């Protein structure tokens, strides 16, 4: 079977920031990662461990201290409309209604409203926001605002969508609804997606690949394939086994022996 091409990658990526003592704090160290077209990758790590910094580097929002980021095999030299970003805060323009916010990317590109109006309308329908298209951000619930933010990024059909803990401020019921919503959008659009989270359950539920970033400094300490249907059910024994394993990895900030790995549970269930 032919593999899909690599869309976004980084090689020996490092990032340091100046510290108070005239030195440097190393946030990321020697990160190597390749994201193929159509992937849904979740990046899991503890708060403050550098995973959001990694996402900003991959999006061209900040530059690396060393190493490289490649987009379609070419060095990424800053932000591009081909890479969409959804932050923890929705960052919607308060003076624009839902329709105007979603269409903002087209406006920035200089397109005429008549040329993209139908695309914005289609996206609004897909997001279940038709009834709210004339409302402004302050009139929307938190979940609706995040849907608008996702729609704004997807409307211009980016090659890659980056999401930085977009549901972290939501209550658990709304968070779970939006997780299901995001998965359905990914299935419909096949947009290459990277989502950063510190929530283990969320990382398993949403991803097809799961990358664990350890801290002090941030580096990839584990990668797990989670494409199987068992990982879409938070109550499945295999899901729970992986959840326990990842919690252990995060707590100890390292890979662990095979006795803790979920494959043990998988093999038992298959026998």
C-alpha positions as CSV (number, residue, x, y, z in Angstrom):
1,X,0.0,0.0,0.0
2,X,1.4,3.4,-1.0
3,X,2.0,5.8,1.9
4,X,0.6,9.3,1.8
5,X,3.2,12.0,1.3
6,X,4.7,13.9,4.3
7,X,3.1,17.3,4.5
8,X,4.8,18.8,7.6
9,X,7.9,17.7,9.4
10,X,10.7,18.8,11.7
11,X,14.3,17.6,12.0
12,X,16.5,18.0,15.1
13,X,14.2,20.9,16.3
14,X,15.4,22.8,19.3
15,X,14.0,25.9,21.0
16,X,15.5,28.0,23.8
17,X,14.3,31.2,25.5
18,X,16.4,33.7,27.4
19,X,16.3,33.2,31.2
20,X,16.5,35.7,34.0
21,X,20.1,34.6,34.8
22,X,21.6,35.6,31.4
23,X,21.4,32.1,30.3
24,X,18.9,30.1,28.3
25,X,16.0,27.8,29.1
26,X,15.8,24.9,26.7
27,X,12.2,24.2,26.0
28,X,12.5,21.7,23.2
29,X,15.4,19.4,22.4
30,X,16.1,17.4,19.2
31,X,12.5,16.8,18.1
32,X,12.0,14.8,15.0
33,X,8.5,14.3,13.6
34,X,6.8,13.7,10.3
35,X,3.1,14.3,9.6
36,X,1.6,12.6,6.6
37,X,-1.3,13.9,4.5
38,X,-4.6,13.0,6.2
39,X,-3.1,12.2,9.6
40,X,-4.8,13.1,12.8
41,X,-2.0,13.4,15.3
42,X,-2.4,14.2,19.0
43,X,0.5,15.6,20.9
44,X,0.2,14.8,24.6
45,X,2.3,16.3,27.4
46,X,2.1,18.0,30.8
47,X,1.3,21.7,31.1
48,X,4.4,23.8,30.5
49,X,6.3,20.9,28.8
50,X,6.8,22.6,25.5
51,X,4.1,21.1,23.4
52,X,2.4,24.4,22.5
53,X,5.8,25.8,21.6
54,X,6.2,22.8,19.3
55,X,2.9,23.6,17.6
56,X,3.8,27.3,17.1
57,X,7.1,26.2,15.6
58,X,5.3,23.9,13.2
59,X,2.9,26.7,12.3
60,X,5.6,29.2,11.6
61,X,4.6,31.5,14.4
62,X,8.0,31.4,16.0
63,X,11.4,30.5,14.8
64,X,13.6,27.6,16.0
65,X,16.9,28.0,17.8
66,X,18.2,25.1,15.7
67,X,16.9,22.4,13.5
68,X,14.4,22.8,10.7
69,X,10.7,22.7,9.9
70,X,9.7,21.5,6.5
71,X,6.3,22.1,4.8
72,X,5.9,20.1,1.6
73,X,9.6,19.3,1.8
74,X,10.5,23.0,1.7
75,X,11.8,25.1,4.7
76,X,8.9,26.9,6.5
77,X,9.7,30.6,6.6
78,X,6.9,32.0,8.6
79,X,3.1,31.7,8.8
80,X,1.1,30.7,5.7
81,X,-2.6,30.4,5.0
82,X,-2.0,26.8,4.1
83,X,-1.5,26.1,7.8
84,X,-4.5,27.0,10.0
85,X,-4.2,27.5,13.7
86,X,-6.9,27.3,16.5
87,X,-5.7,28.6,19.9
88,X,-7.0,27.9,23.4
89,X,-8.8,31.3,23.2
90,X,-11.0,31.5,20.2
91,X,-9.4,34.8,19.0
92,X,-12.6,35.8,17.0
93,X,-13.0,39.4,16.0
94,X,-15.6,40.9,18.3
95,X,-16.8,43.4,15.7
96,X,-17.6,40.7,13.2
97,X,-20.5,38.3,13.2
98,X,-20.2,34.5,12.7
99,X,-20.5,34.8,8.9
100,X,-17.9,37.6,8.7
101,X,-15.4,35.8,11.1
102,X,-15.6,32.6,9.0
103,X,-15.1,34.5,5.8
104,X,-12.2,36.6,7.1
105,X,-9.5,34.4,5.5
106,X,-11.0,34.9,2.0
107,X,-11.2,38.7,2.6
108,X,-7.5,38.8,3.6
109,X,-6.7,37.1,0.3
110,X,-8.5,39.8,-1.5
111,X,-11.4,37.7,-2.8
112,X,-14.7,39.2,-3.6
113,X,-17.6,38.3,-1.3
114,X,-19.7,37.0,-4.2
115,X,-16.9,34.5,-4.9
116,X,-16.7,32.9,-1.5
117,X,-20.2,33.5,0.1
118,X,-21.4,30.0,-0.8
119,X,-18.3,28.4,0.7
120,X,-18.8,30.3,4.0
121,X,-22.5,29.3,3.9
122,X,-21.6,25.6,3.4
123,X,-19.1,25.8,6.3
124,X,-21.7,27.4,8.6
125,X,-24.1,24.6,7.8
126,X,-21.5,21.9,8.3
127,X,-20.7,23.4,11.7
128,X,-24.4,23.6,12.7
129,X,-24.3,27.4,13.1
130,X,-26.8,28.5,10.5
131,X,-29.2,29.8,13.1
132,X,-26.3,31.9,14.6
133,X,-24.7,33.3,11.4
134,X,-25.7,36.9,12.3
135,X,-24.6,36.7,15.9
136,X,-21.5,38.3,17.4
137,X,-18.9,36.4,19.5
138,X,-20.3,37.9,22.8
139,X,-23.7,36.4,21.9
140,X,-22.3,32.9,21.5
141,X,-21.6,30.1,24.0
142,X,-18.0,28.9,24.5
143,X,-18.6,25.8,22.4
144,X,-20.1,27.9,19.6
145,X,-17.2,30.3,19.6
146,X,-14.7,27.4,19.3
147,X,-16.8,26.0,16.4
148,X,-16.6,29.3,14.7
149,X,-12.8,29.4,15.3
150,X,-12.4,25.9,13.7
151,X,-14.7,26.9,10.8
152,X,-12.6,30.0,10.2
153,X,-9.5,28.0,9.9
154,X,-11.0,25.3,7.7
155,X,-13.0,27.5,5.4
156,X,-9.9,28.4,3.3
157,X,-9.1,24.7,3.0
158,X,-5.6,24.6,4.7
159,X,-3.3,21.7,4.1
160,X,-2.8,21.4,7.8
161,X,-4.9,22.4,10.8
162,X,-3.1,22.9,14.2
163,X,-5.2,23.0,17.4
164,X,-3.7,24.2,20.7
165,X,-5.8,22.7,23.5
166,X,-9.0,24.2,22.0
167,X,-11.4,22.6,24.5
168,X,-9.4,23.1,27.7
169,X,-11.7,25.8,29.1
170,X,-15.0,23.9,28.5
171,X,-16.9,21.7,30.9
172,X,-16.7,18.0,30.4
173,X,-20.0,17.5,28.6
174,X,-19.4,20.2,26.1
175,X,-15.8,19.1,25.7
176,X,-17.0,15.6,24.7
177,X,-19.5,16.9,22.3
178,X,-16.9,19.0,20.6
179,X,-14.5,16.1,20.5
180,X,-17.1,14.1,18.6
181,X,-17.7,17.1,16.4
182,X,-14.1,17.5,15.5
183,X,-13.7,13.9,14.6
184,X,-16.7,14.1,12.3
185,X,-15.2,17.2,10.6
186,X,-11.9,15.4,10.1
187,X,-13.7,12.3,8.6
188,X,-15.6,14.7,6.2
189,X,-12.6,16.9,5.2
190,X,-9.6,14.6,5.7
191,X,-7.6,17.7,6.7
192,X,-4.2,16.9,8.1
193,X,-4.7,17.7,11.8
194,X,-2.4,18.1,14.9
195,X,-4.0,18.7,18.3
196,X,-2.1,19.5,21.4
197,X,-3.6,18.5,24.8
198,X,-2.6,17.6,28.3
199,X,-5.8,15.4,28.6
200,X,-4.9,11.8,28.2
201,X,-8.4,10.7,27.4
202,X,-8.8,13.4,24.7
203,X,-5.4,12.5,23.1
204,X,-6.5,8.8,22.7
205,X,-10.0,9.5,21.5
206,X,-9.1,11.9,18.8
207,X,-5.8,10.8,17.3
208,X,-4.8,8.2,14.8
209,X,-1.2,8.7,16.1
210,X,-0.3,9.8,19.5
211,X,3.0,11.6,20.3
212,X,4.0,11.9,24.0
213,X,6.3,14.9,24.7
214,X,8.3,14.8,27.9
215,X,9.5,17.9,29.6
216,X,12.7,19.4,31.1
217,X,13.4,19.8,28.1
218,X,10.6,18.8,25.8
219,X,11.3,15.8,23.6
220,X,9.4,12.9,22.1
221,X,9.5,10.0,24.5
222,X,6.8,7.8,23.0
223,X,4.7,7.3,19.9
224,X,1.6,5.1,19.7
225,X,-0.6,4.1,16.7
226,X,-4.2,4.5,17.9
227,X,-6.2,4.1,14.6
228,X,-8.1,0.9,15.8
229,X,-11.8,1.3,16.6
230,X,-11.2,0.3,20.2
231,X,-9.5,3.6,20.8
232,X,-12.7,5.5,20.0
233,X,-14.5,4.0,23.0
234,X,-13.3,5.5,26.3
235,X,-14.7,2.5,28.2
236,X,-13.0,-0.3,26.2
237,X,-10.4,-2.3,28.1
238,X,-7.7,-1.6,25.5
239,X,-8.5,2.2,25.7
240,X,-8.2,2.0,29.5
241,X,-5.0,0.0,29.3
242,X,-3.4,2.7,27.1
243,X,-4.7,5.4,29.3
244,X,-3.0,3.9,32.4
245,X,0.2,3.4,30.4
246,X,0.3,7.0,29.2
247,X,-0.4,8.3,32.7
248,X,2.5,6.3,33.9
249,X,4.8,7.7,31.1
250,X,3.8,11.3,31.9
251,X,4.3,10.8,35.6
252,X,7.8,9.4,35.2
253,X,8.6,11.4,32.1
254,X,10.1,8.5,30.2
255,X,9.3,5.4,28.3
256,X,8.6,2.3,30.4
257,X,9.0,-1.5,30.1
258,X,6.7,-3.8,28.2
259,X,4.9,-4.9,31.4
260,X,3.2,-1.5,31.3
261,X,2.4,-1.3,27.7
262,X,-1.2,-1.7,26.3
263,X,-0.2,-4.4,23.8
264,X,-0.3,-6.8,26.7
265,X,-4.0,-6.2,27.2
266,X,-4.6,-6.4,23.5
267,X,-3.0,-9.8,23.2
268,X,-4.9,-11.1,26.1
269,X,-8.2,-9.9,24.6
270,X,-7.4,-11.5,21.2
271,X,-6.6,-14.9,22.7
